[in-house]
């Protein structure tokens, strides 16, 4: 049942690289192994229920299948949740945070929206029923690179901003759990292309001491070579083109483009490996674009094995 060795996995990367696919696949594999799992979408995203043919319940938990749940976290609902927990009276929240004078000032506090979303992750991590944790694994579909970095560092940002008082103490509790490398890990997702690889490497560099939290780097949408490595393609190509009909010429050109794409992937993979010294895993290209549940389950098996290798003892 091992799936790495962290209770929280934060999945982030450049927009459009397949973060949600990776987060969902990990969740499916964890549930298949019998782990009670929740996938938390952030910033109000509600994409995951659609993959299961369901309608999101927003901030409320939605069961996707046996052992697997999801919810969508918005900064506004997370803020309300946090304030009501502290003051116990919802009316006070409405008076202060929905006040047309105070509201804009609160909205402008640096890092506050990200910190309260992280606070909801903390709430999920500490939730218990009958002395047992509600969740064996919390998978966070975090925002894209820049915003994702802000979310990951938001607890520390708010601690530096407040320095003392009730808000500082609340955020410190979140930081002590969600930023603990023994509890929380990060999965970086990229595509086998120069720009996404550069952005992934830059994100990793900006993590600083939090680099130790990176459990796995996923290279998504990898195309397989049209034939096993080793054949003398230039000689075969010349023979194929000798007195070739137009359709064969077109097929050779297609093969050339395919091989060049595979070569670019290889260069991107090596660049990522040299700049990000963490375990890597390739996920194959899925024909037809959007993966279905069977595809996601297959990807989950691969990710589970990669996280097992990258992890340690089960928690």
C-alpha positions as CSV (number, residue, x, y, z in Angstrom):
1,X,0.0,0.0,0.0
2,X,3.0,2.3,-0.1
3,X,2.6,5.4,-2.2
4,X,5.7,7.4,-1.4
5,X,5.8,8.3,2.2
6,X,3.8,11.5,2.5
7,X,0.3,12.2,3.6
8,X,0.0,15.4,1.5
9,X,1.2,15.6,-2.2
10,X,1.1,19.0,-3.8
11,X,1.1,18.7,-7.7
12,X,2.2,21.8,-9.6
13,X,3.8,22.9,-12.8
14,X,3.4,25.2,-15.8
15,X,-0.2,25.7,-17.0
16,X,-1.3,23.1,-19.5
17,X,1.3,20.4,-18.7
18,X,-1.3,18.0,-17.2
19,X,-1.3,18.8,-13.5
20,X,-4.9,17.8,-13.1
21,X,-4.3,14.5,-15.0
22,X,-1.4,13.7,-12.7
23,X,-3.3,14.6,-9.5
24,X,-6.3,12.5,-10.6
25,X,-4.2,9.5,-11.6
26,X,-2.4,9.6,-8.2
27,X,-5.7,9.7,-6.4
28,X,-7.1,6.8,-8.4
29,X,-4.1,4.7,-7.7
30,X,-4.1,5.5,-4.0
31,X,-7.8,4.6,-3.8
32,X,-7.2,1.4,-5.7
33,X,-4.7,0.5,-2.9
34,X,-7.3,1.0,-0.3
35,X,-6.1,4.5,0.9
36,X,-8.9,6.9,1.7
37,X,-8.0,9.8,-0.5
38,X,-9.2,13.3,-1.3
39,X,-8.1,15.4,-4.3
40,X,-8.3,19.1,-3.4
41,X,-8.6,21.5,-6.4
42,X,-7.5,25.1,-5.6
43,X,-8.5,28.6,-6.7
44,X,-12.1,27.4,-7.4
45,X,-11.1,24.9,-10.2
46,X,-13.8,22.2,-10.7
47,X,-12.3,20.0,-13.4
48,X,-12.0,16.7,-11.7
49,X,-15.6,15.8,-11.2
50,X,-16.1,16.1,-15.0
51,X,-13.6,13.3,-15.5
52,X,-16.0,11.0,-13.6
53,X,-19.1,12.3,-15.3
54,X,-20.2,14.2,-12.1
55,X,-21.1,17.7,-11.2
56,X,-18.9,19.4,-8.6
57,X,-20.2,20.3,-5.2
58,X,-17.7,23.1,-4.9
59,X,-16.4,23.5,-1.3
60,X,-18.3,20.4,-0.1
61,X,-16.9,16.9,-0.4
62,X,-18.0,14.9,-3.4
63,X,-17.4,11.1,-3.6
64,X,-15.9,10.1,-7.0
65,X,-15.8,6.4,-6.3
66,X,-15.0,4.0,-3.5
67,X,-12.3,5.6,-1.2
68,X,-11.9,8.6,-3.5
69,X,-13.3,12.1,-2.9
70,X,-12.7,15.6,-4.1
71,X,-13.6,19.3,-3.3
72,X,-12.9,22.7,-4.8
73,X,-11.3,25.2,-2.5
74,X,-11.9,28.9,-3.1
75,X,-10.0,31.6,-1.2
76,X,-13.3,33.2,-0.1
77,X,-14.8,30.1,1.3
78,X,-11.6,29.1,2.9
79,X,-11.4,32.5,4.5
80,X,-14.9,32.3,5.9
81,X,-14.2,28.8,7.2
82,X,-11.0,29.9,9.0
83,X,-12.6,33.1,10.5
84,X,-15.7,31.2,11.7
85,X,-13.5,28.6,13.3
86,X,-11.7,31.3,15.2
87,X,-14.5,33.6,16.3
88,X,-17.4,31.0,16.3
89,X,-19.9,33.6,15.0
90,X,-20.5,33.8,11.2
91,X,-22.1,37.2,11.6
92,X,-18.8,38.7,12.6
93,X,-17.2,37.4,9.4
94,X,-20.0,39.0,7.3
95,X,-19.7,42.3,9.1
96,X,-15.9,42.6,8.7
97,X,-14.9,40.6,5.6
98,X,-18.0,41.6,3.5
99,X,-17.9,45.2,4.6
100,X,-17.4,47.4,1.5
101,X,-14.8,49.5,3.3
102,X,-12.7,46.8,5.0
103,X,-13.2,44.2,2.3
104,X,-10.8,45.7,-0.3
105,X,-8.1,46.1,2.4
106,X,-8.4,42.5,3.4
107,X,-8.3,41.4,-0.2
108,X,-5.0,43.2,-0.7
109,X,-3.1,41.5,2.1
110,X,-0.2,39.7,0.4
111,X,-0.4,35.9,0.5
112,X,-3.6,35.8,2.6
113,X,-5.7,34.1,-0.1
114,X,-3.1,31.4,-0.6
115,X,-2.6,31.0,3.2
116,X,-6.2,30.3,3.9
117,X,-6.4,27.8,1.1
118,X,-3.4,26.1,2.6
119,X,-5.2,26.3,5.9
120,X,-8.0,24.2,4.4
121,X,-5.4,21.5,3.4
122,X,-4.3,21.6,7.0
123,X,-7.9,21.1,8.2
124,X,-8.1,18.0,6.0
125,X,-4.9,16.7,7.3
126,X,-5.9,17.0,11.0
127,X,-9.5,15.8,10.6
128,X,-10.3,12.7,12.6
129,X,-13.2,10.4,13.2
130,X,-13.2,8.0,16.2
131,X,-9.5,8.5,16.8
132,X,-8.5,7.8,13.2
133,X,-7.4,10.3,10.5
134,X,-10.2,10.9,7.9
135,X,-7.7,10.9,5.0
136,X,-4.7,8.6,4.3
137,X,-3.7,10.8,1.4
138,X,-4.5,14.4,0.4
139,X,-3.6,15.2,-3.2
140,X,-3.6,18.9,-4.0
141,X,-4.1,20.1,-7.6
142,X,-2.1,23.3,-7.0
143,X,-2.1,26.4,-9.2
144,X,0.3,26.8,-12.1
145,X,4.0,27.6,-11.6
146,X,4.1,31.2,-10.3
147,X,0.9,31.0,-8.3
148,X,1.8,27.4,-7.2
149,X,5.1,28.7,-5.7
150,X,3.1,31.4,-3.9
151,X,0.7,28.8,-2.5
152,X,3.6,26.6,-1.3
153,X,5.3,29.5,0.5
154,X,2.2,31.3,1.7
155,X,2.3,30.1,5.3
156,X,5.9,31.4,5.7
157,X,4.9,34.6,4.0
158,X,2.1,35.2,6.4
159,X,4.3,34.4,9.4
160,X,6.8,37.0,8.2
161,X,4.0,39.5,7.7
162,X,2.2,39.0,11.1
163,X,5.1,38.0,13.4
164,X,2.8,37.5,16.4
165,X,-0.9,37.3,17.4
166,X,-3.7,34.9,16.7
167,X,-3.3,34.9,12.9
168,X,0.4,34.2,13.3
169,X,-0.3,31.3,15.6
170,X,-2.9,29.9,13.3
171,X,-0.6,30.1,10.2
172,X,2.3,28.7,12.2
173,X,0.3,25.6,12.9
174,X,-0.5,25.3,9.2
175,X,3.2,25.8,8.4
176,X,4.4,23.2,10.9
177,X,2.2,20.5,9.2
178,X,1.9,21.4,5.5
179,X,5.6,22.6,5.2
180,X,7.0,19.6,7.0
181,X,9.0,17.5,4.5
182,X,8.1,14.4,6.5
183,X,4.4,15.0,6.0
184,X,4.1,17.0,2.7
185,X,5.7,16.3,-0.7
186,X,5.7,18.1,-4.0
187,X,5.2,16.5,-7.5
188,X,6.4,18.7,-10.3
189,X,4.9,18.2,-13.8
190,X,6.4,19.2,-17.1
191,X,6.2,18.5,-20.8
192,X,9.2,17.2,-22.8
193,X,9.7,20.6,-24.4
194,X,12.2,23.3,-23.8
195,X,10.0,26.0,-22.3
196,X,8.1,23.8,-19.8
197,X,11.4,22.2,-18.8
198,X,13.0,25.6,-18.2
199,X,10.1,26.8,-16.2
200,X,10.1,23.6,-14.1
201,X,13.8,24.0,-13.4
202,X,13.3,27.6,-12.5
203,X,10.5,26.7,-10.1
204,X,12.7,24.1,-8.5
205,X,15.5,26.6,-8.0
206,X,13.1,29.1,-6.4
207,X,11.9,26.5,-3.9
208,X,15.2,26.9,-2.0
209,X,15.2,24.8,1.1
210,X,11.8,23.4,0.1
211,X,13.5,21.4,-2.7
212,X,13.8,18.5,-0.3
213,X,10.0,18.3,-0.4
214,X,10.1,17.4,-4.2
215,X,9.3,13.7,-4.4
216,X,9.0,13.3,-8.1
217,X,9.3,15.1,-11.4
218,X,6.8,13.9,-14.0
219,X,7.5,14.3,-17.7
220,X,4.0,14.1,-19.2
221,X,2.9,13.3,-22.8
222,X,6.0,11.5,-23.9
223,X,5.9,10.1,-27.4
224,X,7.5,6.7,-28.1
225,X,10.0,6.2,-30.9
226,X,8.5,4.6,-34.1
227,X,10.9,1.7,-33.8
228,X,13.5,0.5,-31.3
229,X,16.7,2.5,-31.0
230,X,19.7,1.3,-33.1
231,X,18.6,0.9,-36.7
232,X,20.6,2.7,-39.4
233,X,17.8,5.1,-40.3
234,X,19.8,7.2,-42.8
235,X,20.6,4.1,-44.9
236,X,17.1,2.8,-44.6
237,X,15.7,6.2,-45.5
238,X,17.8,6.4,-48.6
239,X,16.6,3.0,-49.8
240,X,13.0,3.8,-49.1
241,X,13.2,7.0,-51.1
242,X,14.8,5.4,-54.2
243,X,12.2,5.8,-56.9
244,X,9.6,6.1,-54.1
245,X,5.9,6.9,-54.9
246,X,4.5,10.1,-53.2
247,X,2.8,8.2,-50.4
248,X,6.1,6.6,-49.4
249,X,7.9,10.0,-49.5
250,X,5.2,11.4,-47.2
251,X,5.6,8.4,-44.8
252,X,9.4,9.0,-44.7
253,X,8.9,12.7,-43.9
254,X,6.5,11.8,-41.2
255,X,9.0,9.4,-39.7
256,X,11.7,12.1,-39.8
257,X,9.4,14.5,-37.9
258,X,8.6,11.8,-35.4
259,X,12.3,11.0,-34.8
260,X,13.1,14.6,-34.4
261,X,10.4,15.0,-31.8
262,X,11.7,12.0,-29.9
263,X,15.2,13.5,-30.0
264,X,13.9,16.8,-28.7
265,X,12.2,14.9,-25.9
266,X,15.4,13.2,-25.0
267,X,17.3,16.5,-24.9
268,X,14.5,18.0,-22.7
269,X,14.7,15.0,-20.3
270,X,18.4,15.3,-20.0
271,X,18.2,19.0,-19.4
272,X,15.6,18.5,-16.7
273,X,17.7,15.7,-15.1
274,X,20.8,17.9,-15.0
275,X,18.9,20.9,-13.5
276,X,16.6,19.1,-11.1
277,X,18.2,16.4,-9.2
278,X,15.1,14.5,-8.1
279,X,13.5,11.2,-9.3
280,X,11.8,11.4,-12.6
281,X,9.0,9.5,-14.3
282,X,7.8,9.5,-17.9
283,X,4.0,9.3,-18.7
284,X,3.1,8.3,-22.3
285,X,1.1,10.3,-24.8
286,X,-2.6,9.4,-24.7
287,X,-4.2,9.3,-28.2
288,X,-7.3,11.4,-28.5
289,X,-6.3,14.2,-26.1
290,X,-8.3,14.0,-22.9
291,X,-7.6,10.7,-21.0
292,X,-10.6,8.6,-19.9
293,X,-10.8,6.8,-16.5
294,X,-9.1,3.7,-17.9
295,X,-6.2,5.9,-19.2
296,X,-6.0,7.6,-15.8
297,X,-5.9,4.3,-13.9
298,X,-3.1,3.1,-16.2
299,X,-1.1,6.4,-15.6
300,X,-1.8,6.0,-11.9
301,X,-0.2,2.6,-11.8
302,X,3.0,4.1,-13.3
303,X,2.9,7.1,-11.0
304,X,2.3,4.8,-8.0
305,X,5.4,2.7,-8.8
306,X,7.5,5.8,-9.3
307,X,6.4,7.3,-6.0
308,X,7.1,4.0,-4.3
309,X,10.6,4.1,-5.6
310,X,11.0,7.7,-4.6
311,X,9.5,7.3,-1.1
312,X,10.2,5.3,1.9
313,X,8.3,3.4,4.5
314,X,4.5,3.8,4.5
315,X,3.0,6.2,7.0
